[in-house]
Amino acid sequence: MTTVKTLYFAATFVILALSAAFLGYGVYLNSTSDSFIETMLASRAISLSGVRVSRRDLYPEMCLDYIDLRTRMEADAIARIDGRIEELYVTQGQEVKRDQPIGKIVNDDVPLSISRADADVAKAEAAYLQSKSTVDRNRRLAAEDAVSVSELEMSVSQMAASKAEFDAAKIARQQIEQQRGFQIVTAPLSGAVIVIYQQPGNFVSKGMPVVMIADFSKMYFTKLVNDKEIKNIAPIDGKYSLHTDLSNMTEKAFDNAGRSSFSEDTAFSVEISDVSPPFSENVPIRSVTCEIDNRLGVMEFGVYTDIIIRKDTPKRALAIPLSLVFDEDPKVYVCGADSRLAVRGLRLGTYDAEYVEVMDGLAEGDVVISSGTEGLEPGMRVDVNVEEDM
């Protein structure tokens, strides 16, 4: 009996010992595995893409949603005489030169008035010639004492009066002859015909407009611009260019023949003539006036959308791709010297369509993360594939 109990207790002890050993071994394996995993995770690097901060040429630009283009040089060709429009020599959009005939007005009274004036001139001339002949005769007779001095003086006075009447008749005839010239309507300046007010057959009075002509060689627009946009291309000096697509014109005045020379690469020279208020005043919006060189004759009156005013002279600056800046308070992820992520706050400057100037927060040669940053946290170990250019 005692032997059985001894065997029973011995077996129980062995089983308990084995269980404890297995349990301890399991705990050991578990702790060892967790430590191994933690070690592996700590040494594991996340693969990311990045771009190296470098100096490059920036072409600062100002983007405008639309502009309303106008010209300062425009004038009406007016009727200088009453009459009926017989013919127009121009069509809308046609280019004309200063003083070029653009239409004809017929006034039926002009030929009759000229005929009457011719008759008056001929009558006055005859009277003058007769009085002149009388003076010549009286002078000869006076030399022979055949006429008195008073008779000679009277004939001289009559000749002077008839000469004045003759001159007046000629001047009146010239004035009426001008009426004939006034029947031709001429262009007041060189430019394009943009409005035709009258049609053949219409009756016009003196002073009425017949067509409007505008010089499109230099155009302008005035636009309210966000302070940030205009300061991006400051200081306002040097040369600028305007870039747009002609299809972005929403209101056409006419079909300009010069449009055939336009392409998506066409740029127009721009001068910024006024910024108000000046930059010395801290305001959110400024009025900007730009003068555009349109000697190509491509652009016309109307509203253009999606406009870019770009500075032609580049600015050399430390820069990163504009697409890498996130948040209202600009920050970027960078790869530190220990291959761990860090966040840098930035102070930014001038920008163009692709790059933005970094004034503070980064140094030349720093690597900025360019791949997706979602889920990234400072301190993560990273393996960055640096792209040479973006």
Secondary structure, 3 states (H helix, E strand, C coil): CHHHHHHHHHHHHHHHHHHHHHHHHHHHHHHHHHHHHHHHHHHCCEEEEEEECEEEEECCEEEEEEEEEEECCEEEEECCCCEEEEEECCCCCCEECCCCEEEEEECCHHHHHHHHHHHHHHHHHHHHHHHHHHHHHHHHHHHCCCCCHHHHHHHHHHHHHHHHHHHHHHHHHHHHHHHHHHCEEECCCCEEEEEECCCCCCEECCCCEEEEEECCCEEEEEEEEEHHHHHHCCCCCCCEEEECCHHHECCCCCCCHHHHHCCCCCEEEEEEEEEECCCCCCCCEEEEEEEEECCCCCCCCEEEEEEEEEECCCEEEEEEEHHHCECCCCEEEEECCCCEEEEEECEEEEECCCEEEEEECCCCCCEEECCCCCCCCCCCEEEEEEECCC
